[in-house]
Amino acid sequence: MKIKFTKMEGCGNDYIYINCFEENIKSPRALAVRLSDRRFGVGGDGIILILPSKKADAKMRIFNIDGSEGRMCGNGIRCVAKYLYDNNIVRKENIAVETLSGVKGLKLAIKKGLTETVKVDMGRPELRPAKIPVNLAGKTIIAKPIAIDGKKYNITCVSMGNPHAVVFCKNVDGLDLAKIGPLFENNSLFPDRINTEFVQILSKTRLKMRVWERGSGETLACGTGACASVVAAVLNNLVPKGKDIKVELAGGNLLINYNGDKVFMTGPCKKVFEGVVEM
């Protein structure tokens, strides 16, 4: 069979998007593993299916490189909005997209008839340990000291639809994420595995972040991770509440605003190319 796809990226977080208004994908987990391979497939951080929804304008499903299904993808949902608008599926500047972590509202910025940037209402962060989930006691996990492979880290745990552990450090560039990341991801403290953000405070309105994503490894960007990092920075009194915070990622920058209730994320979304793959 032949499957049409569109390669898109937001801050270098690249996925393979499939229009399931037209295509019927029966084995998305296996397809994600095959297509995501950067040498023998199309190459990407996973695949995203764009489907009809009874609750919103469309529904998205995310499958990581290893075939596991994600609940939410901040960079991916912006590209879904762009796909819907630019391909005349949903021709309006305020779009609702259903995800496994709920329906998200998106506001599109249009230039010359095409979507350039998208602002996403990411909703309220989840701070209760059992709901993140993380196997630690307390009402919240803020700057909690733990040991990973014999080394001490202070973690702040947040769920933005996906579970995140945020670690603040002085120099993110010097970290061996290929070694440290899997130790966090597969630690027994995190029953559903964990996305881990290592964050350097550059100023009161700028953060620098590297991320190890569960199921994908180190990626150039993570939208939910950037949101979790700003929430964690506010909770640790490192940045002000209610201000736009620039999060600098390897693949680009995101603007995150946490007002103490909801988190809003603004960032770019780009089409790389379209293609057809034979299976």
Backbone hydrogen bonds, N-H to C=O, Kabsch-Sander energy under -0.5 kcal/mol:
donor,donor_aa,acceptor,acceptor_aa,energy
3,I,277,V,-2.9
5,F,275,G,-2.5
6,T,17,Y,-2.3
7,K,273,F,-3.2
8,M,6,T,-0.5
8,M,15,Y,-2.1
9,E,270,K,-2.5
10,G,13,N,-1.2
13,N,10,G,-1.7
14,D,12,G,-1.3
15,Y,8,M,-2.2
16,I,46,G,-2.0
17,Y,6,T,-3.0
17,Y,15,Y,-0.7
18,I,48,I,-2.3
20,C,18,I,-1.0
20,C,50,I,-2.5
22,E,19,N,-1.1
23,E,19,N,-2.4
25,I,23,E,-0.6
26,K,24,N,-0.7
31,L,27,S,-2.2
32,A,28,P,-2.6
33,V,29,R,-1.8
34,R,30,A,-2.0
35,L,31,L,-3.0
36,S,32,A,-2.0
37,D,33,V,-0.7
41,G,37,D,-1.4
42,V,35,L,-1.0
43,G,35,L,-3.1
44,G,36,S,-1.7
45,D,14,D,-3.8
47,I,63,F,-2.2
48,I,16,I,-2.5
49,L,61,R,-2.5
50,I,18,I,-2.6
51,L,49,L,-0.6
51,L,59,K,-3.4
57,D,96,A,-1.6
58,A,96,A,-1.0
59,K,51,L,-3.0
60,M,98,E,-2.7
61,R,49,L,-1.8
62,I,70,G,-0.7
63,F,47,I,-2.6
64,N,68,S,-3.1
65,I,45,D,-0.7
66,D,215,G,-1.2
67,G,64,N,-2.0
70,G,62,I,-2.2
77,I,73,C,-2.4
78,R,74,G,-0.9
79,C,75,N,-1.3
80,V,76,G,-1.9
81,A,77,I,-2.0
82,K,78,R,-2.1
83,Y,79,C,-2.6
84,L,80,V,-2.6
85,Y,81,A,-2.3
86,D,82,K,-3.1
87,N,83,Y,-1.7
88,N,85,Y,-1.8
89,I,84,L,-2.3
90,V,84,L,-2.0
92,K,90,V,-1.4
95,I,93,E,-0.5
95,I,106,L,-2.3
97,V,104,K,-2.5
98,E,58,A,-3.1
99,T,102,G,-1.5
100,L,71,R,-0.8
101,S,71,R,-1.0
102,G,99,T,-1.6
104,K,97,V,-2.9
105,G,121,D,-0.6
106,L,95,I,-2.8
107,K,119,K,-2.8
108,L,93,E,-3.1
108,L,106,L,-0.5
109,A,117,T,-2.8
110,I,108,L,-0.6
111,K,114,L,-3.0
114,L,111,K,-1.6
116,E,109,A,-3.0
117,T,109,A,-1.0
118,V,267,G,-2.3
119,K,107,K,-2.8
120,V,118,V,-0.5
120,V,265,M,-3.5
121,D,105,G,-2.9
122,M,120,V,-1.1
122,M,263,V,-2.4
123,G,263,V,-0.6
126,E,159,S,-2.7
127,L,125,P,-0.6
131,K,128,R,-1.2
132,I,128,R,-1.1
132,I,129,P,-0.7
134,V,129,P,-2.1
135,N,189,L,-3.4
136,L,134,V,-2.0
142,I,140,T,-0.6
144,K,155,I,-2.8
146,I,153,Y,-3.0
148,I,151,K,-2.9
151,K,148,I,-1.8
153,Y,146,I,-2.6
155,I,144,K,-2.8
155,I,153,Y,-0.6
156,T,166,V,-1.8
157,C,141,I,-2.1
158,V,164,H,-2.1
159,S,126,E,-2.3
160,M,158,V,-0.5
160,M,162,N,-2.1
164,H,158,V,-2.2
165,A,195,N,-2.5
166,V,156,T,-2.8
167,V,197,E,-3.1
168,F,154,N,-0.5
169,C,199,V,-2.7
174,G,171,N,-0.6
175,L,172,V,-1.3
177,L,175,L,-1.3
179,K,176,D,-1.1
180,I,176,D,-2.6
181,G,177,L,-2.5
183,L,179,K,-0.7
184,F,180,I,-1.6
185,E,181,G,-2.8
186,N,182,P,-2.1
187,N,184,F,-1.5
190,F,187,N,-2.0
193,R,190,F,-2.0
195,N,163,P,-1.9
196,T,212,W,-2.5
197,E,165,A,-2.3
198,F,210,R,-2.8
199,V,167,V,-2.9
199,V,197,E,-0.6
200,Q,208,K,-3.0
202,L,200,Q,-0.7
202,L,206,R,-2.0
203,S,206,R,-1.9
206,R,203,S,-0.7
207,L,246,K,-2.8
208,K,200,Q,-2.5
209,M,248,E,-2.5
210,R,198,F,-2.2
211,V,219,T,-0.5
212,W,196,T,-2.6
213,E,211,V,-0.6
213,E,217,G,-2.8
216,S,213,E,-1.8
217,G,213,E,-2.8
219,T,211,V,-1.1
226,A,222,C,-2.2
227,C,223,G,-2.1
228,A,224,T,-2.6
229,S,225,G,-2.2
230,V,226,A,-1.9
231,V,227,C,-2.4
232,A,228,A,-2.6
233,A,229,S,-2.3
234,V,230,V,-2.4
235,L,231,V,-2.5
236,N,232,A,-1.6
237,N,234,V,-1.8
238,L,233,A,-3.3
239,V,233,A,-0.9
242,G,258,Y,-2.8
243,K,240,P,-0.8
245,I,256,I,-3.0
246,K,205,T,-2.8
246,K,244,D,-0.5
247,V,245,I,-0.5
247,V,254,L,-3.0
248,E,207,L,-3.4
248,E,246,K,-0.6
249,L,247,V,-0.6
249,L,252,G,-2.8
251,G,220,L,-2.0
252,G,249,L,-1.0
254,L,247,V,-1.9
255,L,266,T,-2.4
256,I,245,I,-2.5
256,I,254,L,-0.6
257,N,264,F,-2.4
258,Y,243,K,-0.5
259,N,257,N,-0.6
259,N,262,K,-1.8
263,V,123,G,-1.9
264,F,257,N,-2.5
265,M,120,V,-2.2
266,T,255,L,-2.6
267,G,118,V,-1.8
269,C,116,E,-1.2
270,K,9,E,-2.5
272,V,7,K,-3.2
273,F,7,K,-1.3
275,G,5,F,-2.3
277,V,3,I,-2.5
279,M,1,M,-3.3
